[in-house]
């Protein structure tokens, strides 16, 4: 394997691995580790319990604390059901854009980070660089927390983390947090003409979904103040994206499954919203059991991602602003792993190439101009690490 690869070549290699969250990412991790090993960089892995997936982290430079983390994720969302005009897992350049699944979210940043790692491995760094590539971000940011824990005591603790989610190379200092609950409603089957003697799991689930609609309406009407007003929308939102259940139109549904998710502004506690949902579930469950005692509602946590709080005199923000020249205030409504790094004592900021509007879309792309802006950012970061 040659180590003299450009960031563009690395991007093409990373996109060629179909690391959809439902599949293993080990082929990509193997390649990245081999690439970094050839540079003389030691890598460390944090595996899932079944060993099918892994996160990877590496330390480059002096064995001292206070370094800079470049953090990205390795997984991508599915392409099934999307109308792609090119092969999703081959980078295609057209009209100043680089098309391919993950080019924007977020293998573009990963490629730039690995390109910097190659140069940093041979540079006289006075401040270390750490590369973190997590698993399972797209299914609830569940890979980063165990990776961060695995880093402690294995590599010197860095001072700050730059999470390269697509932000058009702007310094994003706040984002919403969130929590999700897999909800299973178990009803009681009867012929639909005798509906009052049964419990329809679907119709009971609809009551919880309508509760979510009412909460959205209340939150919208209440408005927002302070830092929450910066978000779009400027309030906590509840959402159900997928629902399934039932067997026939004339049978009360025995089962219904859906995911209730919350995206919370920093001024509100996701766990408190979760408890409100649990209380609503238990109230409805009691009504169901008054009709059929065997009916119930089962909840399991799907994800819980802390928001990113704007920091006072944050080191990560200061560094990114110095490197980009961006002095405006930016917050986003999507979640990232930045809040998880912040929770573990790192200063954190989101800054990466590309437009989030292209993420998860058919014909996903990152513009060549944004990719080049990311490369220039890495050049300036390298110079800073050598000062």
LOSE-302342 format. One line per 10 residues: number of its first residue (from 1); their letters; for each residue x negated, y negated, z of C-alpha. Coordinates in pm, 1 decimal. Each point is the difference from the previous one (the first is absolute). Example, Ala and Ser with C-alpha at 12.3 -4.5 7.8 and 13.67 -1.06 7.14 Angstrom:
! residues 2
1> as> -1230.0:450.0:780.0  -137.0:-344.0:-66.0
***
This chain:
! residues 387
1> xxxxxxxxxx> 0.0:0.0:0.0  -135.9:-339.8:-94.1  15.0:-272.4:263.5  -29.1:-282.6:-251.9  375.8:-46.2:-43.4  181.3:-327.1:-41.8  309.7:-78.1:203.3  205.0:42.4:-317.1  -143.0:348.2:-53.4  76.0:87.0:362.4
11> xxxxxxxxxx> 357.2:-121.4:-47.6  43.2:230.1:-298.7  -127.4:292.9:203.4  222.6:-73.4:302.3  314.4:-39.7:-211.3  -69.7:335.6:-168.0  72.7:174.5:331.0  382.5:36.1:33.7  1.8:-63.2:374.0  376.2:-27.3:42.9
21> xxxxxxxxxx> 81.1:10.4:370.9  169.3:339.2:-30.0  -323.2:150.8:-133.0  -353.8:46.6:131.9  -251.5:-282.9:-38.0  -304.9:220.0:61.2  -123.4:-5.6:-360.6  -27.9:-377.2:20.1  -157.3:11.6:346.7  -252.1:260.7:-120.1
31> xxxxxxxxxx> -98.4:-222.0:-290.8  -32.1:-315.2:212.9  -207.3:181.5:260.1  -228.6:140.6:-267.6  -37.7:-343.2:-153.9  -89.5:-162.3:332.3  -227.6:287.7:101.1  -199.4:-55.1:-319.3  -50.7:-356.5:120.9  -136.1:128.9:329.1
41> xxxxxxxxxx> 318.9:-87.3:187.5  136.8:243.7:258.4  376.5:47.5:-5.2  242.0:124.4:262.2  343.7:154.7:-45.9  316.1:7.9:204.2  218.7:290.6:-112.6  368.3:68.9:35.9  82.9:296.2:222.7  56.0:225.4:-302.5
51> xxxxxxxxxx> -323.6:-114.0:-164.7  173.6:-99.8:-327.1  -86.7:-367.1:24.6  -269.8:-216.4:150.0  -93.3:-359.5:64.0  -362.4:-99.9:-51.2  -217.3:-264.6:163.4  -364.5:-98.6:-39.7  -250.0:-243.7:152.5  -261.2:-183.4:-208.8
61> xxxxxxxxxx> -278.1:-213.7:142.0  -145.9:-55.1:346.9  136.9:216.6:281.6  147.4:-294.0:188.2  347.2:-117.1:88.7  171.5:-300.1:-154.8  26.7:120.4:-358.9  263.9:-51.2:-267.9  250.1:270.8:-96.1  145.7:24.6:-348.4
71> xxxxxxxxxx> 310.9:213.6:37.4  216.0:155.2:-269.4  222.0:304.7:-41.9  -44.4:291.1:-237.0  361.3:106.2:-57.9  241.8:-127.3:-261.2  374.9:21.7:-51.7  157.0:250.6:-244.1  43.6:-63.9:-372.1  289.1:243.5:-51.9
81> xxxxxxxxxx> 308.8:-167.0:-141.3  -192.9:-306.7:-115.6  -30.5:-97.9:-365.2  -374.8:-37.4:-55.3  -133.2:-105.4:-340.7  -346.9:138.6:81.6  -143.2:291.5:197.5  41.4:-112.8:364.5  -326.8:163.1:101.9  -216.5:-150.3:-272.7
91> xxxxxxxxxx> -103.4:-366.4:13.8  106.1:-173.3:-320.9  -96.0:-360.9:-76.2  248.1:-202.4:-201.0  72.4:-372.9:-17.8  -237.3:-82.1:284.3  153.2:260.7:232.9  -123.2:330.3:137.6  290.6:245.5:6.8  11.9:311.5:217.0
101> xxxxxxxxxx> 153.7:131.0:319.3  -181.6:-161.2:289.3  -191.8:-260.3:-199.4  178.0:-265.2:204.9  98.5:194.7:312.2  -275.8:48.9:83.3  -272.1:186.8:-181.4  -107.4:-327.5:-158.6  -118.4:-120.7:339.5  -141.2:342.0:87.1
111> xxxxxxxxxx> -210.7:-7.5:-317.3  -129.0:-347.2:79.7  -87.4:107.9:355.8  -189.9:304.8:-126.1  -175.0:-212.5:-259.7  -113.7:-230.6:279.4  -110.0:301.7:205.8  -241.2:100.4:-276.3  -162.5:-341.6:0.4  9.9:-31.7:378.5
121> xxxxxxxxxx> -182.8:332.8:41.0  -305.0:-156.6:-164.0  34.5:-351.7:142.3  -172.7:-145.9:309.3  317.6:-15.2:207.2  -19.4:-180.6:331.1  365.9:78.1:72.9  144.3:345.1:-73.2  271.1:89.0:-248.1  251.6:274.7:68.2
131> xxxxxxxxxx> 224.2:163.3:-259.1  330.3:149.8:116.7  225.4:195.7:-236.3  311.8:135.8:167.0  257.9:262.1:-91.6  379.5:-19.6:14.4  44.8:-375.0:-1.1  291.7:20.0:-240.6  205.9:217.8:235.0  -25.4:-229.9:301.0
141> xxxxxxxxxx> -365.3:-94.4:59.0  -41.9:319.8:200.2  -359.0:72.2:-101.0  -172.8:-315.3:123.5  56.4:33.5:378.3  -170.2:342.1:33.3  -277.1:-119.4:-233.6  -61.7:-307.3:215.4  -9.4:216.4:311.1  -242.7:240.0:-168.9
151> xxxxxxxxxx> -235.5:-288.4:-79.0  -48.8:-93.6:364.6  -338.7:116.0:125.3  -91.8:142.1:-341.2  -83.8:-328.7:-172.7  -75.9:-332.0:171.6  318.3:-198.9:51.1  53.1:-266.7:-262.0  124.7:-346.4:82.8  257.5:-36.5:-272.2
161> xxxxxxxxxx> 196.3:182.3:-266.4  102.9:-123.5:-343.5  291.9:207.3:-125.6  7.1:-25.2:-377.3  370.1:26.3:-75.9  93.5:-208.8:-305.3  26.1:-363.4:108.1  -134.4:-180.6:-309.4  -323.2:-45.1:196.6  176.7:-222.6:251.4
171> xxxxxxxxxx> -56.2:19.1:373.9  311.8:159.7:147.7  -0.3:-46.2:376.4  340.0:141.7:92.3  237.5:270.6:-110.1  309.7:173.3:125.0  -16.9:314.0:208.5  245.2:280.9:-20.1  145.0:320.8:127.8  193.8:279.3:-168.0
181> xxxxxxxxxx> 226.1:280.8:121.7  85.2:317.7:-188.0  365.5:43.0:89.8  185.1:331.9:-20.2  374.4:-12.8:62.1  156.6:342.7:65.7  374.7:6.5:-46.1  267.0:272.7:-1.9  141.6:141.2:-323.9  373.7:17.3:-64.6
191> xxxxxxxxxx> 214.3:-43.0:-310.0  12.7:-371.8:-77.7  381.1:4.0:26.3  -53.9:69.5:372.5  -266.1:-265.7:46.1  113.7:-96.6:349.6  -90.3:350.9:122.4  -354.6:-12.4:-130.6  -296.4:-236.1:6.2  -134.6:-122.9:-332.7
201> xxxxxxxxxx> -375.4:-45.6:31.2  -0.5:-233.0:-299.5  278.0:-223.6:124.6  -155.2:-20.1:346.9  -338.3:-79.7:-155.2  169.1:-278.6:-193.7  89.9:-163.9:331.2  -368.3:-19.2:93.7  -88.4:-135.4:-343.0  274.7:-260.3:31.7
211> xxxxxxxxxx> -144.7:-92.9:341.1  -322.4:-71.3:-188.6  191.4:-224.3:-239.9  153.9:-189.8:291.3  -339.1:-46.9:165.6  -140.5:-137.2:-325.8  288.6:-245.9:-25.4  -45.5:-111.0:362.2  -374.6:-42.3:-40.6  47.6:-197.0:-320.9
221> xxxxxxxxxx> 257.1:-229.6:161.3  -214.7:-60.9:307.1  -288.7:-134.1:-205.1  -360.4:-15.2:116.1  -234.1:-238.0:174.7  -373.2:-28.1:52.1  -230.6:240.6:-184.1  293.3:228.6:-89.2  130.7:-269.7:-234.4  -303.4:54.8:-224.6
231> xxxxxxxxxx> 123.2:342.8:-111.1  223.0:82.0:-294.6  255.3:93.1:113.1  -64.5:-176.7:333.4  172.5:259.9:218.6  -10.8:367.5:94.2  161.2:223.8:-263.4  152.6:349.2:19.6  14.6:231.7:-299.3  106.0:348.0:-112.2
241> xxxxxxxxxx> -152.8:98.2:-333.2  91.6:369.2:-29.1  296.7:199.5:128.6  106.0:360.0:-62.9  264.4:234.8:134.2  321.0:186.7:-55.5  96.8:301.2:-210.5  333.1:-79.5:-172.1  246.1:-285.8:-36.6  269.5:184.1:197.1
251> xxxxxxxxxx> -207.9:110.8:300.2  -102.4:-227.2:284.7  -376.4:-14.5:-20.6  -186.9:217.3:249.5  -332.6:-182.9:-42.5  -125.0:-340.0:-104.8  -362.3:-116.6:-5.8  -136.6:-351.9:-46.4  -286.0:-223.6:111.2  81.5:-321.0:183.8
261> xxxxxxxxxx> -289.8:-242.4:-23.9  -66.9:-334.4:165.4  -236.8:-273.7:-120.1  -48.1:-233.1:293.3  -127.7:-356.8:10.3  -288.0:-48.0:247.6  225.1:-183.2:244.4  208.9:314.5:55.5  -98.2:336.6:144.7  40.3:300.5:-230.6
271> xxxxxxxxxx> 36.3:232.5:299.1  287.8:-211.1:132.2  172.6:27.4:-336.2  -61.4:372.3:10.3  165.6:22.6:340.3  301.3:-195.0:-125.2  36.6:255.8:-277.2  -31.2:289.6:244.3  270.6:-157.1:218.2  230.6:-34.6:-301.5
281> xxxxxxxxxx> -68.3:360.2:-99.6  80.2:134.6:344.3  323.9:-198.9:16.9  111.0:142.1:-334.9  -111.2:350.0:97.6  226.5:-12.4:306.5  296.9:-87.8:-222.6  -80.2:289.3:-233.5  -30.5:248.1:286.4  336.1:-108.0:136.2
291> xxxxxxxxxx> 142.5:154.2:-318.2  -241.8:291.7:-39.7  -247.8:63.3:285.4  -239.5:185.8:-231.0  -65.8:-309.3:-211.7  -306.4:-215.5:67.1  -248.8:-253.2:-138.3  -369.1:85.4:-0.7  -270.3:-267.0:-31.7  -370.4:33.3:-69.8
301> xxxxxxxxxx> -253.1:-276.8:-42.1  -117.0:-35.0:-359.1  -240.6:-290.3:36.3  -87.6:-283.1:234.3  -224.9:-270.3:-139.3  -93.2:-306.0:207.8  18.1:-338.8:-164.3  -305.1:-214.7:-64.4  -3.3:-295.4:237.6  -168.5:-324.2:-104.8
311> xxxxxxxxxx> -313.6:-35.6:212.2  -125.7:-314.8:163.8  -352.4:-56.7:-131.5  6.7:345.8:-159.3  -339.1:110.5:-128.9  147.4:200.5:-288.6  208.2:-293.1:-117.2  -295.4:-238.8:26.4  -223.9:227.1:-206.7  256.2:56.0:-275.1
321> xxxxxxxxxx> 82.7:-368.2:-20.0  -369.2:-80.7:-34.2  -42.1:257.5:-276.8  315.6:-91.3:-193.0  37.4:-370.7:70.3  365.5:67.1:82.4  124.7:-223.3:282.0  375.4:46.2:-41.9  223.3:204.0:230.1  118.0:332.7:-138.8
331> xxxxxxxxxx> 218.0:271.5:155.1  167.9:299.1:-163.9  301.9:215.8:76.8  -161.4:332.9:-89.2  -192.6:199.2:260.0  -367.9:91.9:-9.3  -263.2:166.9:214.4  -124.1:-342.8:113.6  223.8:-0.3:307.0  -137.3:341.4:96.2
341> xxxxxxxxxx> -359.0:-125.5:-12.4  103.6:-307.2:195.6  166.6:214.6:265.9  -330.4:186.9:44.7  -195.3:-318.3:68.3  -118.1:-104.7:-345.7  59.6:-343.4:-147.0  200.9:69.9:-315.3  112.8:-166.5:-318.9  153.8:116.4:-328.1
351> xxxxxxxxxx> -177.8:-103.3:-318.8  -15.6:194.1:-324.3  37.2:-34.8:-376.0  325.1:39.5:-186.6  364.8:-93.1:40.0  216.4:204.3:237.5  283.8:-35.8:-251.7  -183.0:253.2:-219.6  -36.5:259.0:277.6  208.7:318.2:-36.6
361> xxxxxxxxxx> 124.9:-108.2:-342.8  -9.6:192.1:-328.6  -295.7:-129.0:-203.0  -161.3:-124.0:320.2  -293.3:-228.0:-76.5  -260.7:-233.9:138.3  -110.2:-287.6:-219.2  -360.2:-3.6:-114.2  -22.8:-353.7:141.1  104.6:119.9:346.1
371> xxxxxxxxxx> -241.2:293.4:-12.2  -280.2:-238.3:-92.9  104.2:-236.7:280.3  -29.5:293.9:238.4  -346.9:77.4:-133.4  -108.7:-360.9:57.1  134.1:23.4:355.6  -212.8:309.8:59.2  -306.4:-179.6:-135.8  49.0:-281.2:247.3
381> xxxxxxx> 63.3:244.9:283.4  -325.0:181.9:-74.3  -190.9:-326.3:14.7  161.6:-75.7:336.7  -92.9:343.5:137.8  -362.6:-65.3:-90.8  -21.9:-344.5:164.0
***
